[in-house]
Amino acid sequence: MSSKEQQKAANMYTGGGQIDPELQKELDAALGDMSLEDIVDTETPRRSVPAGGEGPKDGLVHGRVIAVQGEDVFVDLGGKSEGVLPALQFGDEALPEVGSVIEVKVTGYNAAEGLVTLSRKGAVEEASWEAIEVGQVVEGRVTALNTGGLELNVNGIRAFMPISQIELHRIDDLAPYVNQRLTAKVLEIRKDSVVIGRRELLEEQAAAARAETMAELTEGQVVTGTVRSIVSYGAFVDIGGVDGLLHVSDMSYSRVEDPATVVQPGQQVQVAILKIDRERDRISLGLKQVKPDPWEGAQTKWVVDDIVSGRVVRLADFGAFVELEEGIDGLIPISELTFERRVKHPSDVVKVGDVVRVRVLKVEPERKRISLSLKKVGDDPWIGAAGRWPADSLVEGTVVRTADFGAFVQLTPGVEGLVHISELSNDHVRAVTDAVRPGDTVKAKVLSVDEDARRISLSIKALSDTVAPAVQEAAPEAPARAVSKRDKPRRGGLEFPGGGLSLGNL
């Protein structure tokens, strides 16, 4: 490097702008105790021109293409000088044929390879110590790697790219980048090397792609995306540079507890765009919405009074949910679980995973609801209750529970009768438990039976009333009560009709 170039580079290094503090931290962490010069251990770059003298003042020379290998175009510059030109600089144009003459610009000399570095006029990698500055976009070849990042050659200028500046996401394996050509921005200029990064360029490209994609998206559109990450409440899906949220509730018509059971990172999925919030830059996606709705035609498939099978998938205080098919859950209310006893919680009768046979009670497709009954699959013990326990008949049962207003007596599993508090005894009863308690076996008289309402009224005191006359008939006649002296009329007194009062008493 000439004294003039060295002075310019030194000026750029000391006053070429302040590097971002966060980037400086990343760079310091990557370098550790070593300097950039220690890591990028290559020969000091220097500008050179082909043998045979100085080139034209504008740096443009003509050369003949001698080979095209991979990403490089080799050019004979005359004499013993050969140069290399990145094929990438031709863009969409066809690469030059071997033997053709092209115009190139000399940008430096790679002593390690013994080649003059070339560039097409106006190419992005046109960098030299005379013109390089912070913010400039350059192109370089990855020559080596280390734990902190990549080492590159930018037209003979040594460059270092921190690992955090290679991609938008974390990189664990740097080996695939060796010999690749990367476009990046100059972040910092040092005495004989530069720090470059491509993250900012990638962010700009991503932002442009995102803006273009957002402008084209519409609600209701079905697109193909790639699952990028999974969270507890759903998954983020990349739909062409734009991330949308696939909420767990929109993954399947069935209940989903864990999103990872439906999708996996890297999986391609077809999703529907449910909502676009352009002000907040958010997109809501749906996976189940691209599939047929299982509730369509449910009323014809699940007919009232049919008996069907399903699997218990969830329990709640008010009942048990049964999956009839994927996306179709019916509810067995707690009152429809069994005739045999009063149920405090559905787990007293069924558990998750049980396969049960149920009767369809009601279907409401518009509300996505189906009511089911477990107890009505078997025989109903209430059928014929009026004939089994007619009015005025005497019955025996077990007190199963009590309430403030009376006691419930089980006559047979699934059938209970009520003894009202006023029918417990001829004596006044303040509390039901003063007369009977759960577990007691009692006899009672049937007062009435209503099969449709599933009610039977019982009376314990009426039973004692029917027994009392028989007991009285069997008892001997009581002797006549003797008349006391007080009951006899006194002598000399006047007796009034009805007795009990005379003048002698006055």
Long-range contacts (C-beta under 8 A, 24 or more apart in sequence): 1-44, 1-45, 1-46, 1-47, 1-129, 1-192, 2-47, 5-47, 5-129, 5-130, 6-191, 8-129, 8-130, 9-129, 9-189, 9-191, 9-192, 10-191, 12-132, 12-133, 12-134, 12-189, 13-189, 13-190, 13-191, 16-133, 16-134, 16-188, 16-189, 17-134, 17-135, 19-187, 19-188, 19-195, 20-187, 23-162, 23-164, 23-165, 23-187, 23-197, 26-162, 26-164, 26-165, 27-162, 27-188, 27-195, 29-148, 30-147, 30-148, 30-149, 30-162, 30-163, 30-164, 31-148, 32-148, 36-160, 36-190, 36-193, 36-195, 37-190, 37-191, 37-192, 37-193, 39-146, 39-148, 39-151, 39-160, 40-151, 40-158, 40-159, 40-160, 40-193, 42-112, 42-143, 42-151, 42-153, 42-158, 43-111, 43-112, 44-192, 45-108, 45-109, 45-129, 45-156, 45-157, 45-158, 45-192, 46-108, 46-109, 46-111, 46-156, 47-107, 47-108, 47-109, 47-128, 47-129, 47-156, 48-108, 48-109, 48-116, 49-106, 49-116, 50-77, 50-78, 50-79, 50-81, 50-83, 50-106, 50-116, 51-79, 51-80, 51-81, 52-78, 52-79, 52-81, 55-106, 58-105, 59-105, 59-106, 59-107, 60-103, 60-104, 60-105, 60-121, 61-103, 61-104, 61-105, 61-106, 62-101, 62-102, 62-103, 62-104, 63-101, 63-102, 63-104, 63-118, 64-99, 64-100, 64-101, 65-96, 65-97, 65-98, 65-99, 65-100, 65-101, 65-102, 66-98, 67-98, 68-95, 68-96, 68-98, 71-181, 75-102, 75-104, 75-118, 77-116, 81-116, 82-115, 82-116, 83-115, 83-116, 83-117, 83-118, 84-110, 84-113, 84-115, 84-116, 84-117, 84-118, 85-118, 85-119, 85-120, 86-119, 86-123, 86-125, 86-139, 86-141, 86-181, 88-139, 88-181, 89-119, 89-120, 89-123, 89-124, 89-125, 89-139, 90-120, 107-155, 107-156, 108-155, 108-156, 108-157, 109-156, 110-153, 110-156, 112-143, 117-153, 117-155, 117-156, 119-155, 124-183, 125-154, 125-155, 125-183, 126-155, 127-154, 127-155, 127-157, 127-186, 128-155, 128-157, 129-157, 132-157, 132-186, 132-189, 132-194, 133-186, 133-189, 134-186, 134-187, 134-188, 134-189, 135-185, 135-186, 136-185, 136-186, 137-183, 137-184, 137-185, 137-186, 137-201, 138-183, 138-184, 138-185, 138-186, 138-196, 139-181, 139-182, 139-183, 139-184, 140-181, 140-182, 140-184, 140-196, 141-179, 141-180, 141-181, 142-177, 142-178, 142-179, 142-180, 142-181, 142-182, 143-178, 143-179, 144-178, 145-174, 145-175, 145-177, 145-178, 149-174, 150-174, 150-177, 150-182, 152-182, 152-196, 154-194, 154-196, 157-193, 157-194, 158-192, 158-193, 158-194, 159-193, 159-194, 159-195, 159-196, 160-193, 160-194, 160-195, 160-196, 161-195, 161-196, 161-197, 161-198, 162-195, 162-197, 164-199, 165-196, 165-197, 165-198, 165-199, 166-197, 166-198, 166-199, 167-198, 167-199, 167-202, 168-199, 168-202, 168-203, 168-206, 206-241, 209-240, 209-241, 209-242, 210-241, 210-242, 212-241, 213-239, 213-240, 213-241, 213-242, 214-242, 214-276, 214-278, 214-281, 217-242, 217-273, 217-276, 217-283, 218-273, 218-276, 219-273, 219-274, 219-275, 219-276, 220-272, 220-273, 221-272, 221-273, 222-270, 222-271, 222-272, 222-273, 222-290, 223-270, 223-271, 223-273, 224-268, 224-269, 224-270, 224-271, 225-268, 225-269, 225-270, 225-271, 225-285, 226-266, 226-267, 226-268, 226-269, 227-263, 227-264, 227-265, 227-266, 227-267, 227-268, 227-269, 228-265, 229-265, 230-259, 230-260, 230-263, 230-264, 230-265, 231-259, 232-259, 233-259, 234-259, 235-259, 235-263, 237-269, 237-271, 237-285, 239-271, 239-283, 239-285, 242-283, 243-283, 244-271, 244-273, 244-282, 244-283, 244-284, 244-285, 245-282, 245-283, 245-284, 245-285, 246-271, 246-285, 246-286, 246-287, 247-284, 247-285, 250-274, 250-284, 250-285, 250-286, 250-287, 250-288, 250-289, 251-287, 251-288, 252-287, 252-288, 252-326, 252-327, 253-288, 253-291, 253-293, 253-294, 253-295, 253-326, 253-327, 253-328, 254-323, 254-326, 254-327, 254-329, 255-313, 255-314, 255-329, 262-287, 263-287, 288-327, 293-327, 294-325, 294-326, 294-327, 294-328, 295-327, 295-328, 295-365, 295-368, 296-365, 298-328, 298-363, 298-365, 298-370, 299-363, 299-365, 302-328, 302-330, 302-360, 302-363, 302-370, 303-360, 303-363, 304-360, 304-361, 304-362, 304-363, 305-359, 305-360, 306-359, 306-360, 307-357, 307-358, 307-359, 307-360, 307-377, 308-357, 308-358, 308-360, 309-355, 309-356, 309-357, 309-358, 310-355, 310-356, 310-358, 310-372, 311-353, 311-354, 311-355, 311-356, 312-350, 312-351, 312-352, 312-353, 312-354, 312-355, 312-356, 313-352, 314-352, 315-345, 315-346, 315-347, 315-350, 315-351, 315-352, 316-346, 317-345, 317-346, 319-346, 320-346, 320-349, 320-350, 320-374, 322-356, 322-358, 322-372, 324-370, 328-370, 329-370, 330-358, 330-360, 330-369, 330-370, 330-371, 330-372, 331-369, 331-370, 331-371, 331-372, 332-356, 332-358, 332-372, 332-373, 332-374, 333-371, 336-361, 336-371, 336-372, 336-373, 336-374, 336-375, 336-376, 337-374, 337-375, 338-374, 338-375, 338-414, 339-375, 339-380, 339-381, 339-382, 339-413, 339-414, 339-415, 340-413, 340-414, 341-400, 341-413, 342-400, 342-401, 349-374, 350-374, 375-414, 380-414, 381-412, 381-413, 381-414, 381-415, 382-414, 382-415, 382-451, 382-454, 383-451, 384-451, 385-415, 385-449, 385-451, 385-456, 386-449, 386-451, 389-417, 389-446, 389-449, 389-456, 390-446, 390-449, 391-446, 391-447, 391-448, 391-449, 392-445, 392-446, 393-445, 393-446, 394-443, 394-444, 394-445, 394-446, 394-463, 395-443, 395-444, 395-445, 395-446, 395-458, 396-441, 396-442, 396-443, 396-444, 397-441, 397-442, 397-444, 398-439, 398-440, 398-441, 398-442, 399-436, 399-437, 399-438, 399-439, 399-440, 399-441, 399-442, 400-438, 401-438, 402-432, 402-433, 402-436, 402-437, 402-438, 403-432, 404-432, 405-432, 406-432, 407-432, 407-435, 407-436, 409-442, 409-444, 409-458, 411-456, 415-456, 416-456, 417-444, 417-446, 417-456, 417-457, 417-458, 418-455, 418-456, 418-457, 418-458, 419-444, 419-458, 419-459, 419-460, 420-457, 420-459, 423-447, 423-457, 423-458, 423-459, 423-460, 423-461, 423-462, 424-460, 424-461, 425-460, 425-461, 425-464, 426-461, 426-464, 426-465, 435-460, 436-460
